[in-house]
Amino acid sequence: MLYWTNTSEHLDKILKNCPLLEILSIKTKSNPGQHLSWNTLDKKLQLTSFPLRSLALRNVCLSQYDLENLMLFTTRLRSLILMALDWRINSQYNWTRLIAHLAALRITLDTVHFSDAGQPTPLDRELQLAQICPSTSNWTLWVLDMTHESLEMLFRRTSFVTTLGLC
């Protein structure tokens, strides 16, 4: 577990200092959330692929540009949870573009969740996520997304659920 008091943190420094890290979870309760960035200007870092398999970010600020660059270095990723991301500082994500970027990198996930702070996740986004997470029995749902329609869609995609996380 990492603790810091800075108002921002560089994900590249975390991964560079913990080169064997497989699971990274950053969750904050403050509003606005922790500011994160990714810097690939370091020549040594540009040649590195990290063993990160799980990335969970909740209530943080991270630009889509930085996240897409981070994904270039984490092609072994199996779980990507981006929950209640705070966009007051950065412009809102183009989720369709992010999903296409992950598909182009041939990243296939076992668990995925994308949501914006204070907004329910549109049902069509859940259908788009099937491109990068074709079959799963592990689901992370944000309580804001708990509607009859979203649960109905979940059970259309899978006949069973082995793990259900409600946040």
C-alpha positions as MATLAB code, in Angstrom:
seq = 'MLYWTNTSEHLDKILKNCPLLEILSIKTKSNPGQHLSWNTLDKKLQLTSFPLRSLALRNVCLSQYDLENLMLFTTRLRSLILMALDWRINSQYNWTRLIAHLAALRITLDTVHFSDAGQPTPLDRELQLAQICPSTSNWTLWVLDMTHESLEMLFRRTSFVTTLGLC';
ca = [
       0.000    0.000    0.000;
       1.342    3.430   -0.922;
       0.715    6.604    1.029;
       1.523   10.100   -0.094;
       0.659   13.632    0.813;
       1.416   15.272   -2.533;
      -1.474   16.762   -4.443;
      -0.285   14.883   -7.515;
       1.601   11.688   -8.249;
       3.482   10.398  -11.288;
       2.478    6.845  -12.146;
       5.704    6.376  -14.104;
       7.725    6.927  -10.909;
       5.640    4.356   -9.022;
       6.094    1.721  -11.727;
       9.780    2.542  -12.226;
      10.448    2.230   -8.475;
       8.354   -0.951   -8.195;
       9.295   -2.764  -11.436;
       7.659   -6.059  -10.367;
       4.343   -4.477   -9.339;
       1.387   -6.506  -10.595;
      -1.515   -4.796   -8.781;
      -1.944   -1.032   -8.377;
      -5.022    0.415   -6.693;
      -5.395    4.134   -6.022;
      -8.650    5.132   -4.359;
      -9.375    8.437   -2.700;
     -12.332    9.880   -0.872;
     -11.324   13.515   -1.254;
     -12.949   15.796   -3.779;
     -11.360   16.652   -6.103;
      -9.487   13.373   -6.143;
      -5.773   12.690   -6.359;
      -4.156   14.073   -9.512;
      -2.163   11.477  -11.448;
       0.078   11.784  -14.474;
       2.206    9.583  -16.706;
       5.494   10.828  -18.163;
       7.266    8.762  -20.825;
      10.121   11.189  -21.457;
      12.538    8.950  -19.535;
      14.510    7.002  -22.197;
      14.909    3.920  -19.949;
      11.171    3.828  -19.294;
      10.325    3.941  -23.001;
      11.816    0.469  -23.509;
      10.051   -1.101  -20.534;
       6.932   -3.242  -20.412;
       5.639   -3.536  -16.873;
       4.120   -6.733  -15.431;
       1.086   -4.804  -14.142;
      -1.978   -7.052  -14.344;
      -4.510   -5.024  -12.378;
      -5.084   -1.268  -12.294;
      -7.886    0.233  -10.208;
      -8.354    3.996  -10.023;
     -11.226    5.524   -8.099;
     -12.031    9.206   -7.697;
      -8.775   10.365   -9.277;
      -7.898   12.851  -12.008;
      -5.908   11.392  -14.909;
      -5.999   12.700  -18.456;
      -7.048   10.340  -21.217;
      -3.786   11.104  -23.023;
      -1.763    9.964  -19.985;
      -3.875    6.835  -19.497;
      -3.581    5.845  -23.159;
       0.207    6.279  -22.974;
       0.334    4.196  -19.786;
      -1.537    1.405  -21.578;
       1.334    1.163  -24.103;
       3.538   -0.083  -21.232;
       1.016   -2.385  -19.532;
      -0.051   -4.787  -22.261;
      -0.320   -7.674  -19.748;
      -3.200   -5.938  -18.003;
      -6.129   -8.245  -17.155;
      -8.208   -5.961  -14.910;
      -8.922   -2.270  -15.484;
     -11.248   -0.483  -13.078;
     -11.681    3.247  -13.749;
     -14.401    4.250  -11.311;
     -15.855    7.679  -10.580;
     -13.079    9.465  -12.435;
     -13.034   13.182  -11.746;
     -12.995   15.366  -14.867;
     -13.296   18.843  -13.392;
      -9.637   19.546  -14.151;
      -9.294   17.558  -17.407;
     -11.810   17.239  -20.192;
     -14.156   14.276  -20.022;
     -13.017   10.988  -21.537;
     -13.942    9.782  -24.968;
     -14.630    6.232  -23.787;
     -15.143    4.955  -27.342;
     -11.630    6.126  -28.258;
     -10.157    4.507  -25.127;
     -11.863    1.191  -25.866;
     -10.571    1.322  -29.467;
      -7.051    2.079  -28.147;
      -7.142   -0.942  -25.821;
      -8.443   -3.144  -28.650;
      -5.663   -1.908  -30.969;
      -3.109   -2.892  -28.306;
      -4.767   -6.338  -28.168;
      -5.454   -5.955  -24.470;
      -8.186   -8.400  -23.492;
      -9.472   -7.919  -19.969;
     -11.050  -10.321  -17.507;
     -12.558   -7.467  -15.477;
     -13.426   -3.941  -16.595;
     -15.368   -0.940  -15.336;
     -15.425    2.655  -16.662;
     -17.439    5.431  -15.004;
     -17.402    9.195  -14.485;
     -17.812   10.881  -11.096;
     -21.419   11.778  -10.359;
     -22.845   10.297  -13.567;
     -24.441    6.916  -14.237;
     -22.749    4.788  -16.882;
     -24.699    4.723  -20.154;
     -25.887    1.230  -21.119;
     -24.296    1.488  -24.564;
     -20.864    1.819  -22.935;
     -21.349   -1.566  -21.290;
     -21.976   -3.038  -24.746;
     -18.777   -1.387  -26.072;
     -16.769   -2.881  -23.205;
     -17.524   -6.351  -24.588;
     -14.898   -5.593  -27.279;
     -12.089   -5.657  -24.697;
     -13.730   -7.899  -22.096;
     -15.632  -10.493  -24.140;
     -16.514  -12.894  -21.337;
     -16.263  -12.438  -17.629;
     -17.844  -13.641  -14.447;
     -16.156  -10.905  -12.366;
     -18.142   -7.682  -12.222;
     -17.487   -4.410  -10.442;
     -20.559   -2.206  -10.341;
     -20.832    1.318   -9.078;
     -23.942    1.735   -6.925;
     -24.939    4.704   -9.107;
     -25.187    2.206  -11.999;
     -27.446   -0.235  -10.184;
     -30.576   -0.080  -12.281;
     -32.911   -2.791  -13.470;
     -31.672   -2.264  -17.054;
     -27.975   -2.523  -16.148;
     -28.490   -5.731  -14.154;
     -30.592   -7.185  -16.953;
     -27.812   -6.429  -19.444;
     -25.206   -7.958  -17.121;
     -27.086  -11.250  -16.992;
     -27.541  -11.245  -20.777;
     -23.738  -11.131  -21.157;
     -23.037  -13.964  -18.733;
     -24.946  -16.921  -17.364;
     -23.192  -16.760  -13.985;
     -21.357  -14.324  -11.742;
     -18.503  -15.537   -9.526;
     -17.406  -12.143   -8.143;
     -19.571   -9.068   -7.708;
     -18.072   -5.898   -6.271;
     -20.419   -3.060   -5.360;
     -18.745    0.276   -4.721;
];
